[in-house]
Amino acid sequence: MEEEYGILENTVRDFSAKFIENNALKIENEGINETLIRSLAEQGFLSMAYQQGVGKAIDMKAFALILENLAKTSPSVAVKVLLTNLFLTLATEESILNEVSSGSKSGTVVLSELLGGYSPKERLAINGNRIQGKKEFVVDSDASFIITLVDSGELVLLKSGFSKDAKHKRLGFRGLDFSTISVNSDNFDVIAKNGLVELRNAYSRMAIPIAAIAIGIAEGSISKAVEYAKVRMAFNHYLKDFQPIAFNLSSNLAELSMLKQYLSYIVGLEKNSTEALFLKTRSMEAAKEISKNALQTHGGYGYLEDFGVEKFYRDSMALSILFYNEEKEMEQLSEYVFDSKAGFV
């Protein structure tokens, strides 16, 4: 690893140890507070996609390192950073970009139209000079600004005139609000007329960052399992002495090592969309498999919040639901493998 990225990784680890690790359970129960958001902004984690005086820019390798290492301690914080930077790639108003990147205001992006099986019960439409209706499945719905699609296809930035409505029960990412919003606003910008295309393009660029979060979730869970296996005894032996446990955890770590190396490889490629989709697909599955194994290694204790491992399994499942359209993305991979349309019957 180049020296500058090694320094960055150490910086993120130190930040997590200081600001997140001892507060991880509090974040799960009470959310990400303003002090932590300000600290994230001061480190530049919220402004990877926006640099003052330069415009929109992102160092994908650096961004992946940040997300991976944040996700090891709090996947909720990693997703907050991801959504903030995604917002900054789509927003255009300078004052809003400055407010969000500095942490004084927050922004999120609604991706529900891109999810498999999404069938909205509520509608959001432009009527004259107002946007009215409701929007479901808004992640980080406490945000000051929201970018979303409306029924007519435009991608819009809501600046005010919206409020939280029905709060959804959260499987994962409990540090973030997840709810329906009610909208009656005349304070908005149309970002793109063909909003679905713009949103899909932005979503496709998220493959590597999402994979990095999945890898971080897997790393965070297995590190707890390995440490637990070293100190927990059963039948007068440490858990690490039992073949099924030792072999499973060792196999998990080997796979994680390969995924991390592949991530490091593809961020250096000029064109890497297919490779990024390969990585994302496998990383999502690995996060679920490895965090489940880590949970089971803890036995019944794994389901207790105080041990800090159950959240990784919940968050791995939520990551697959909120940021992964398995059918569509596997169709893309199948077309690449067979060099023609495939997997549609």
N, C-alpha and C positions, 0 to 999 in steps of 0.2 A: 504494500500500500504506500502511495506517495506520502511524503512527510506531512503535507498540508491536510490530507484527509485523515491521517493518523491523529494529528492534533485536534481536528474537528471531532473525531469519534471520542477522544478522551474528554473533550469539552462537554459533549452531550452526556457522557457517562457521569461526569462530575456534577453536572446540572441535575440529572435525574436523582443522584444520590442525595443532593442537598435539598431539592425542592419537591421531589415526587415520592421517592421510596417510602419515607416515613409517613407520608400523607396519602398513600395509595387507597387505603380503605375509606378515608374521609372523602376523597374524590369520588369514589363509587357511590357513597351515601348522600353526599351533599353537593356534588358537582364541582366543576373547575372554577375556582374563585378568581376575582379580579386581580389579586396579587400575583397569582401564578400566570395569568394571561399577560400581565405587564412584564413579568420576568421572561416569558417566552419571547415577547416582542423585543426586549432589550438584548437578547442573545441573537436576534435576527432570524429566529425560526419561523416567525409569522410573515416574513417578507422575502422569502426565497424567490417568489415569483414576481417580485417588484423591487426595483432598486431606484432610489431617489436620483433623478437626473439622468437615468439611463433608460428607464421604461421597464417593460416586462422582460424578465430574464430568469433563467433557472439553471442551476448546475445539478443535473439529475443524480449524479453520484453523491454529491453532498446532501441533497434532499433525501435520498434513499438512506444514507447513513443516519441522518437525524431521525427519520421516522422509525427505522428499525430499532434504534437504541432507546427512543422514547417508549415504544411499544413493549419493550422488555419489562418495564415497570408499570406503565399505565397505557393500555391500548386506547383508552378514551382520549387522553391527551394527544396521542399520535393522530387520531382521526380528526380532532379539533384543528391541529396544524395542517393536515391534509386538506380539509374543507376550506380553511382560510386561504391557503395558497391557490386552491382551485378557483375560489371567488376572485382573487386578484388577477388571475389570468383572463377572466371574462369581463370584469368591471372596467370602465373607461374613465370615469370622472376623477380628476386628480385629487380633489379634496377627500373623496371617499377612500381612494387608494391609500392616502396618507393616514387617515384615521384608523383604517383597519390594520395596516401594516405596523402601526405604532401601538396597537392594542387598546386604544381609547374607545374604539367601536369594534363591532364584530360583524362578519359576513359569512353567509353559508349559501350553498347551492343545492337545489332540489333535484334529485336524480331519479325520482320514482318512475318516470316514463321509460327509463332504460332498463328497468328490472323485469325479469321474467314473470309472467302471470299477472302483471299489474293491470287492474281494471278499476278505474276511479269511480267512486260513488258520488263524489263532489265535483263541482265544476268551477273553473276560474276563467273569467272572460272580460275582454275590454268592451265597455259600453260607453260610447262617446269618448270623453276624456277621463274616464274612471275605470279602474279594474275592480271587479266585484266577484264574490264567491268564496270558495274554500279550497284549500290545498292540503292533501293528506300526506302523511309519511315525510314530514319535514324533520330532518336530523339537525340538531343544534338550533332548535326553533326559538331559542332565546336571542338569536342574532339581531343586530341593529338593522342589517340590510339583508335582503333575500333575493337571489336570482332564481327564477323559475320560468317554466313554459306556461303559456295560456292556451286555451282551447283552439284559438285561431292560428297557432303555430309560432307566434313570436316568442323570443326569449326576452324577458323583461327583468329589470332591476327595481325591486320595491324599496323605496326609501323610508316610507312611513305608511300609516293607515292599515296596519295589520296587527293581529293579536292572536295569542294562543287560544285554541279551542279545546277539543278533546285531547287529553294527554294519553299517549299510548303506553301500555305496560311494556317495559324494556327487557328484552332477553339479555342483551349485551350493551356495551358502551354506556353504562349507567351514569357515567360522569357527564353525559350530554343529555339535553332535553330532546324529546322525540314526540312530536304531537302534530295535530291538524291545526292549521291557522285559518282564521277568518280575515278576509280582505275587503276593504272598502276604501280605495285609495285613488287620489288624483296626483300623487307624488311618485312618479315612476319614470324610468327611461326604457325605451325599446332598444335592446342591445343588438338583436339580429332578427331580421324578418323570417329567415329560414332557421328558426330556433333549434329544431330537433337536430339538424345537421351540425350546427355549432356545438350543441351540447354533446353529441356523439363524438365529435372530434376531440373535445376537451376530455371526455371520459376515456377515450382510447389512449390519451397521453398519460393517464393515471395508472396504467398497468404496472409499471415498475414501482411507483410509490406504494400501491396497494400490496404488491408482492413483498415489499420491504416490511410493511406492517405485519403481514402474515408470518414472515420469517421471525420478526421480533417477538410476536406472540408465542411462537413455537420455542424460541430461545428462552424467553422468560419462564415458561412453564417447565421446560425440561431442566433448567438450572435448579429450580426448587425441588424437582423430583430426585435429581442426583444428590443434592445435599441431604434430603430427607432419607434416602436409601443408605447413606453413610452412617446415620446416627440412630435410625429406628431399628429395633430388634424384634424378631419373631422366632420362636422355638430356639432360643439361645444363639441365633445368628443374625447378623445385620442383613437388612433387605438386599444389599448389594451382593451378598454371598449366594443368593438364589439365582440359578441360571436364567429362568424366564425374565426376571426383572433386569438383571445385569445385561443380558443379550438384547432385550428390547430397547433399553435406554441407549446402549452403545450403537445399535442400528439407527436409532433416531438421530443421534449426534452425527453419525456419518452422513446421513442424508442432508442434515442441516448444513454441514460443511460444504457439501457439493452445491447446494442451492445458493449459499453465500458466494461461492466462487463463480457460479454461473451469473449471478447478479453483477458481480464485479466485472465480469467479461462483457456482458451485453451493454452496460452503460457506456462502454468505450466505442461501441459500433455506431457508425454514422446513421445507418438505417437498421432499426432493431424491433419493428412492430411485431413481427411474427415471433421472434425470440422472446420478446416481452410477454406475449400472450402465453407462450409455453411456460415461462417462469411463473406468471400469475396463476395459471391453472394448477400447476403442481404445488406451488407454495400454499395456496388456499387449502388444498387437500392435506398437505403436510401439517399445517397449523391445527386442523381438526384432529388428525390422527395422533399427533404428538402431544397435544394438550389433553386429549382424552386419556392417553397412556400415563401422562404425568398425574392426572387426577386419580386414576386407578391405583397408581403406585402409593398414593397417600391413604388408600382405603377409605373408610368412612370419614376420616379427618379431612379428606380432600374437599368435602362439600361444605366445610365450615369457612366462612369469610376470612377469619383470622389467619388462616394458613396462606391465603393469597394466591391459591392455584386455581380455584374453581372459576374465577373471572376469566381466565385465559381460554378455558373451554367455551364458556358462554360467548365471549367476544369473537372467537374463531368462527362460531356458527353465525353470529350476527354479521361478521365481515362478509361471509358468503352470501347472505341474504341481501345486504344493502349495497354491495359493491361488485357483484358478480352475477351476470346473466349467463348461467351455465349453457343453456341450449344454444343461444346465439354465438357465444364465444367458442364453443366446441364445433359449431358449424364452420366458423372461420378457420379453425385449425384443420378440420377435415378437408376443406377446399385446398388448403396448402399442401396437405399430405398427398391427396389424390390428383392435384393439379386440375381440378374441375369440381363442379358442385357435387356435394356428397353428404350423406347422413340426414337426408330430408324425408325419408319414408318411415 
